[in-house]
């Protein structure tokens, strides 16, 4: 058994918060969060969570509308053995276009 201590370092960042609600994808940009440098974990202060909920419930006109492709996971299998980067969901760049 190891006595190694895992240290996480958090820093203040603006992140993109993505949520699916009633079949619609909502994107909220420039949300203040504490982001772990090592894992990409994002922590939101209680007042930020309240504001996110308010934005979603208000259903006001969005700042802009984007078009995005949608893929079915099952149909993506068997395409030449391509390997997807499984760490993309936990990266600090979540919600942004993957690097190539």
KOLPAKE-932225 format. One record per residue: x, y, z of N, C-alpha, C in turn. Coordinates in steps of 0.05 Angstrom, whole numbers, padded with zeros to 5 digits, always signed. Each point is the difference from the previous one (the first is absolute). Last residue first. Example, Ala and Ser with C-alpha at 12.3 -4.5 7.8 and 13.67 -1.06 7.14 Angstrom:
+00257-00045+00142+00016+00024+00001-00015+00022+00014+00006-00115-00001-00018+00024+00000+00018+00024+00000
END
This chain:
-00125+00367-00660+00007-00022-00018+00030-00002-00003-00082+00036+00076+00025+00006-00015+00007-00023-00018-00103+00026+00031+00024-00015+00007+00024+00008-00017-00082+00067+00026+00008-00019-00021+00025-00014+00008-00060+00033+00080+00014+00013-00022+00007-00022-00021-00042-00020+00084-00018+00018-00014+00013+00014-00023+00064-00030+00076-00026-00013-00005-00019+00020-00013+00096+00006+00031-00011+00010-00026-00027-00012-00007+00053-00025+00077-00008+00028+00004-00012+00012-00025-00008-00107+00014+00021+00020-00004-00010+00028+00005-00047-00088+00000+00009+00011+00026+00021+00022-00003-00039-00047-00075-00023+00009+00016+00009+00013+00026+00063-00040-00061-00010+00025-00010-00023+00011+00017+00052-00085+00006+00005+00021+00020-00012+00026-00009+00001-00081-00054-00020-00001+00021+00004+00021+00021+00023-00010-00106+00013+00009+00024-00020+00001+00022-00006-00067-00086-00008+00026+00009+00015+00006+00026+00020-00064-00090+00000+00001+00029-00007+00029+00008-00017-00067-00092+00008+00025+00012-00003+00000+00030-00016-00070-00073+00015-00003+00025+00009+00026+00013-00056-00013-00081+00029-00001-00004+00016-00001+00026-00097+00006+00010+00010+00018-00021+00030+00000+00000-00063-00047+00062+00007-00014-00024+00009+00018-00023-00065+00041+00074+00018-00022+00003+00007-00013-00027-00063+00072+00014+00027+00009-00002+00020-00023+00003-00096-00007+00011+00007+00001-00028+00029+00009-00004-00037-00003+00088+00000-00027-00011+00009+00000-00029-00012+00084+00046+00024-00015+00009+00001-00027-00013-00043+00087-00045-00010-00022+00016+00024-00018+00007-00002+00110-00024+00008-00027-00008-00013-00020+00019-00008+00110-00037-00007-00019+00020+00006-00028-00011+00030+00113-00019-00006-00027-00009-00007-00019+00023-00020+00109-00002+00021-00020+00007-00008-00028-00010-00019+00117-00002-00008-00026-00011+00022-00020+00007-00033+00096+00052+00020-00015-00015-00011-00026-00011-00030+00106+00040-00008-00027-00005+00022-00014-00017-00005+00090+00074+00003-00009-00027-00008-00029-00001-00022+00051+00075+00019+00019-00012+00005-00006-00029-00094-00034+00042+00029-00004+00003+00016+00022-00013-00100+00007+00046+00013-00003-00027+00030-00002+00004-00058-00036+00082+00001+00025-00016+00014-00005-00026-00028-00057+00080-00005-00006-00028-00001+00025-00017+00010-00022+00100-00010+00024-00012-00008-00004-00029+00045-00068+00053-00029+00002+00005-00013+00024-00013+00096-00013-00005-00015-00023-00013-00030+00004+00003+00055+00062+00045+00004+00003-00029-00016-00021-00015+00005-00008+00094-00017+00023-00008+00001+00004-00031+00057-00064+00039-00027-00009+00000-00019+00022-00009+00090+00023+00010-00003-00018-00023-00029-00010-00001+00022+00052+00074-00002+00017-00025-00003-00018-00025+00015-00043+00083-00026+00014+00000-00004+00016-00025+00084-00038+00013-00020-00021-00006-00028+00012+00000+00069+00056+00028+00003-00005-00029-00021-00021-00009+00008+00020+00092-00014+00022-00014+00002-00003-00031+00045-00064+00057-00029-00002+00001-00014+00022-00015+00096-00029-00035-00010+00012+00025-00030-00002+00000+00062-00069-00055-00015+00024-00003-00010+00010+00027+00081-00068-00051-00017+00005+00024-00013+00028-00004+00052-00083-00063-00009+00027+00003-00019+00003+00024+00086-00067-00043-00025+00002+00015-00007+00029+00004+00081-00037-00043-00020+00014-00015-00027+00003+00014+00090-00040+00028-00022-00018-00009-00021+00014-00018+00082+00043+00037+00008-00027-00004-00022-00017-00014-00011+00093+00027+00020-00002-00022+00006-00029-00007-00094+00040+00040+00024-00014+00008+00019-00003-00023-00075+00079+00017+00007-00023-00016+00026-00012+00010-00087+00071+00026+00026-00009+00010+00006-00026-00015-00066+00082-00038+00003-00027+00013+00028-00002+00011-00077+00070-00058+00022-00002+00019+00000-00027+00014-00036+00021-00101-00010-00006+00027+00024-00002+00019-00013+00017-00102+00013+00018+00019-00011-00003+00028-00066-00040-00073+00029+00006-00002+00009+00019+00023-00080-00077-00025+00004+00025+00014+00030+00005+00002-00076-00064-00058+00028+00006+00005+00001+00027+00014-00073-00087-00024+00004+00028+00009+00029+00004+00006-00068-00073-00057+00026+00004+00012+00003+00030+00005-00092-00066-00006+00015+00023-00010+00027+00003+00014-00070-00066+00021+00009-00004-00027+00015+00023-00013-00030+00002+00092-00023-00004-00017+00008-00002-00029+00080+00026+00048-00025+00002+00014-00023-00002-00020+00116-00006+00016-00022-00008-00017-00025+00001+00017+00100+00054+00005-00021-00015+00013-00021-00008-00020+00105+00051+00021-00018-00012-00020-00019-00018+00014+00075+00086+00018-00017-00020+00013-00020-00010-00021+00102+00049+00002-00024-00003-00015-00016-00022+00013+00075+00068+00049-00005-00025-00014-00026+00002-00016+00082+00060+00057-00026+00002-00013-00003-00025-00017+00063+00006+00092-00002+00002-00029-00028+00006-00009+00074-00015+00092-00024+00014-00010+00001+00002-00031+00049-00080+00056+00004+00028-00008-00026+00011-00011+00048-00090+00062-00022+00013-00013+00007+00029-00007+00050-00099+00025+00004+00028-00001-00023+00013-00016+00025-00097+00059-00015+00013-00022+00004+00030+00002+00052-00095+00036-00005+00028+00004-00014+00011-00025+00019-00099+00054-00007+00013-00026-00007+00029+00006+00066-00073+00054-00023+00019+00002-00004+00013-00027+00048-00097+00038+00001+00022-00018-00025+00017+00003+00029-00085+00042-00007+00023+00016+00000+00026-00017-00017-00111-00025+00016+00024-00003-00010+00022+00018+00000-00114+00001-00017+00024+00000+00018+00025+00000
END
